[in-house]
Amino acid sequence: MRIVLSMMTGMRSSSLATAAVVALVLAACGSDDTAEPAAESPFVVASTSIWADITRNVACGGLAEVDTIVPLGGDPHSFEPSLQDRETMEGADLIVANGLFLEEGLADTIDAVAGRGVPVVYAADAVDVLTGEEGHDDEHEGDGEHSDEEHSDDEHEGDEEHADDEHSDGDDHDHEGGDPHVWFDPNRVIQALPTIADGLADVGVDADALDTCVADYTDRLTQLDSTIDDTVSALPVEQRLLVTNHDSLGYFADRYDFEVVGTVIPSSSSLAEANPADLEALADTIERTGVPAIFTETQHSSADAEALADRVGATIVELRTGTLDEPGTPGGDYIGWLDGTATTVVEALAG
C-alpha cells in the first residue's frame, strides 16, 4: 500500500502524528491479512411458531438461527407451503417438526426435503402420546380398539408396520400415531428437549452448551407447570369440563385433570367436518352438564361451534391453539402463551 504524507519540517508534533498514522495503517493492513470469518450458526427451520420458540430456547444464546414456516396465526393442519417455503426448507441445516400428521399440508414437502438429505427431528417422537378419542387415555393402551371402532377405513392395525407398506420414512410420524397437540402439556415438551438438542448437536452446535440450555429451559418449564397447577386448583374438579371445536386440548385435560365432554369436530385434525347427528348429541351433553363455554381456535372457522353456542346458551371463547401471538406480547413465547391459555380456560369455566 502506498502512503502519501504531508510533513512539516522542524515540527516534532507533526512527526509524532505521522508515526501514529503509519502505525494505524499498518495495523489495519495486518488485520485484513489475518482475520478469519466468523463461524455461522446452523440454520434451523421449525414448522410452527411454538416449536420455533422451543427450539430457540434449546439453542439459547443464539447457538442456532431459527425460522418458522407456518406464519403466526396460521393453522398447521391446513397450511400449504409455497415454492419459497420449500427453498427455505431445502436450505436448512435442520428441520424441527411436530409429527403425528399435525403438518398435513407440509408433510409431502418435509418428506421430499428429507429425501434430499436435510435432517428432520420430529418432536412428538420423544413424547408419551395420547391415543384415546377424548385425549385422556392415561395408560396409552387400546390403539387398535379406538382405530377399528372409529376409523375403519384407515386400517390402523399394526401402526409400526404401516409406513413400510404405504409411505416413505417421513410418514412414520403421521396421523396414525395419536393426538398431535403435545405442546399443551409442558412436561411432554420437556420430554422432547433432548431430541431437539441431539438434532442440533448433529449439525454442529456445541453439545455441552446445549446441555446447559436444556437444563435451564427444563427448570423454566417445570415452573410453568407448577404455575398452571396453581391456576387450575382454583377451579373445582366438577367444573373442569371442556367442549372444544376440534380435539386439541386432550393433553391439557390429561395433565390438569379436566374432562373433554365433547367436540364440535370429533377429530384431531381441523380439516374434518362436523356431523349433524354428533352436534345434536353434543347439544344434549352441554345442556345436561351445564358447560358454560365452547373453546374454538382463532386459526380456522368456528361457524358450527357458534351456532351450537347460540342454541345452548354457551359462550364462545377463542384460543390460539397452534400458534403463538406477536413477539413482545404476553403470548409471544411458549411459556407466556400456555400460561395465558390456562388462565383463559379457567376463567371461562369459573363463570
N, C-alpha and C positions, 0 to 999 in steps of 0.2 A: 504494500500500500504506500502511495506517495503522499507525504505530509508537507504542506507549504505553510510556513510560519512567518509572521512579520515580527521582527525583533528590533528593539530599541537599544542601541549600543550604550553601555555605561550604566544601564538601569538594572540593578540587582533583582528588583521585584519582577521585571519582565522575564528574566532568566528563570526564576523560580516558577513563574506561570507557564513558561514554555515546557519546562521539565514535567510539570503536572499534566499538561495536555498530552505530551508524548506518552506518559505512563498510562493515562486513561485509554488512549487509542490502542496501545499495545495490549492492554488487559482485555479490551473488547475483542480484538482480533483473536487472542488466545482463547477466549471464551467460546467464540464461534467455532474454533477448530476442535475443541474437546467436549462440548456439550452433547449429552445423549438425550434423544427424545423421550419424553415421559411415557411410561407404560400405560396403555389404555386398559380401562376396566372392561370386563366382559359385558356384552350387550345381551340383556335378558328380556324376553317378551312374555308377559303374563296374559292369560286370556281375559281376565276381568280385573276391575279396579281393586276388588277385595284381595285377590291373590297377588296383585302387584304390590299393594301396601305391605302385605305379609312378607313377601319376598324381599322388599327393601329393608325390612327390619331384620331379616335373617342376614342380609348383606349390609349391616349397619355401617355408618360412616362412609358410605359411597363405595363399598367394595365392588359393586356392580352397578351398571346403568340399567334401569328397569323401565320398560314401556308397557303400554296396555293396548290390546286390540279392541275389545268391546268398549265403546266410549262410555263415559259417565251417563247414567240414566238409561243405558241400553239393556235389552233383555238378552242374556247369554244363551237362552234357549233358541231364540229366533234370529239372532244376528248372523248375517252372511257377509263374509269378507270381500273387500274389493281387491283388484289387482295390486294396488299399492299395499294393502294389508298383507297380501301374500309375499310381496317383495320384502316387506319389513320382517316377516317371519323367516324367510329364507336367509336373511342377513343376520339373524340372531345366532349367538353362541349357545343359547339355551332357551327352551320354551317351558313355561310353567303353566299347566292346565289343571282344571279340576278333575276331569274324567267323569265316569258314570253317565255319559251322554248328556251332561249339562250343556256343553257347547255343541248343540245339534247341528247348527249351520256351519260351524267351524271344523267339524270332525274330519271331513274329507281333506281339507287343506292341511290340517295338522298331520294327518297320515302321509300326505304327499311330501310335505316338508321333512318329516321324519325319514321318509324313504330316501331323501337326498342327503341324509347324514346329519341333520340338526337334531341334537338330543332333546328328548321331551321328558319332563317329570310330571307325572300325574299325582297330585297331592292326595287324592282320595284313596290311592293305593295303600297308604300308610294308616288309614283310618278305620276304626270299627264301624262298619256300615250298617245302617238300619234297612231292613228289607220288608217289614210288615207294611200293610196298607196304610195304617194310621201313622207310621213313623215312630212307634214306640215298642218295637219288638226287642226287649232288652237282651234276650239271650241270642238274638240273631239266628234263630232257627226257623224252619218251616219255609225255606226258599221255594221248594218245589210245590208245596201246597198253595202258597199265595199265587205263584205264577200260573199254575194249572187252572185254578178256580177263576182267576180274573183276567188272564191274558192268554187264553188258549191258543190264539193264533201266533203267539210269539215262540212257542215251543221252548220254554226256558229250562227243560230238564238238562242237567249236565252243563251248568254255566261255564265250568272250567274248560270244556272242550269246544264250545260253540264257535269260538273265534277261529280255530284252526280250520273248521269246515266252511265257514261262510265269509270271514272277514280277514283283513290284514291285521298285523300285530297291533296297530294303534287302536283298533276297535275292541280290543280286550277290555277297554276301560269304558265301554258304552253303557247304555241304559239297562242292560240285563243285571247289573250288579247291585242295584238298590237305589235308595234315595240319594240324589247328588248334593243336597243342600247342607253339606257337612260343616260349613263355616258358622252355623247357628249355635254351635257348641264350642267354646274356646278350648276345652280340653281336647277335643278332636283336632283342632288346629295345632295344638301343642304336639300331638302325635305326628303331624305332617312336617314339622320343622326340620328334623334331622334328614328327611328325604330331600327336602329342598336344599339344605346345606350340602348334602352329598353331590347333588347335581351341580351346584356352584363350584364346589371343590374340583370336580371333574373337568371344569372348563377354566381352571387356573386361579380361582380365588383361594387365598391362604386358609388352610383348614383350621389352624389354631385361632385365627381371628374370627372365623365363622363359629367356632365353639363358644367363644366369648359372647358373640352376638346372640346365638341361640339361647344361651343361659340367661342373658339379660331379658330377652323377649319372653321367654318362658315364665320368668318371675312376674312380668307385667301382665301376661295373660292369666296367670293364676290369681293375681289380684283382681283382674276384671271379673273372673268367675265368682270370686268371693263377693264383689260389689253387687253383681246381679243377683246372687243368692239373697243378699240383704234386701234388695229391692223387691224381690218376689215374695219374701217372707211376710211382707205386709198384706198380701192378698190371701184370704182363706182358701184352703185347698178346694173346697166345693165351688169356688168361683173361677178356678183355673181351667176354664173350658174354652176351647178355640174353634172357631169356624173361619176357614180361610178360602181365598179364591181358588188356589190350587195347592197341592201338597208341598208346602215349602217350610213349614215350621215344625216338622217332625223331630228334628234334633233338639230344637229349643224345648219342645214338650218333654222329650225323653230326659233331658238333663235337669230341668227345673220343675218337674212334677206337674205338668199340665196334661190335659187330655184333649186330643183333637176329636171333636164330636162329629165333624163333617166338613166336606169341602164342596165348593160350587163345581169345580172341575176335578173329579176324583182321579188325579194323575199328578206325578211329579214333574211333568212337562207342561209348560204354559201353552203349548201348541195344541193340546187336546181340547175337546169341546164339552160343554155341559149337556147333560141328558135331562129332558123334561121330567121323566119319572123320578130321577135322582133328586132333582130340585124340589119336587113335591114332598118327597120323604124328608129332605133336609129342612124344609119349612116346618114340618111337623116336629122335628127334633128341636129346632130353635125355640118354637113355642112351648114345647114341653119342658125344656131345660132352663128357659129364660135367659139364654145367652144374649148379652146386650150389644155385642159388636161383631161385625164381619170384617176380617182383615184382608185387604186387597193389596195389589202391587202397583207402584207407580209406573212400572215398565210396560204394562200391557193392559188391554181392555178389561174393565170390570162391569160391563153393562149387565150381565146376568146377576152378578152379586148385588148391584144397586137395585135391580128390580126385586130381588128376593128381600133385601133390607126394607124396601118400601112396603112390601107385603106383610112382613112380620114385625115391623116397628123397631128394627135394629139400626144401629149406627154404622156407617161405613168409615173404617179407619185405614188410611193408606200407609203402607210401609215400603221402604226401599229394600227389597229382599235380595237382590242380586247385584247391587251396585252401591258404591259409596256416594256421598254428597260432594259438593265442590270443595277443593282444598282450602284449608283455613277455617272451615265451618266445623261445628261440633261433630258432624257425621262425616268429616273429610278423611278420617283414618279408621281402620278396622276397630280399634278399641272404642273410640268415641261413638262410632256407628252402632255397634252391638249394645253398648251401654244405653244409648238413646232409644234403640229399638225395644229393649226390655222395659224401660220406663214407660214408653208409649203403650205397650201391651198391658202392663199392669194398671195404668191409669184408666185405660178404656174399659177394662173388665171390672174395675172397682166402682165404676158408675159415678 
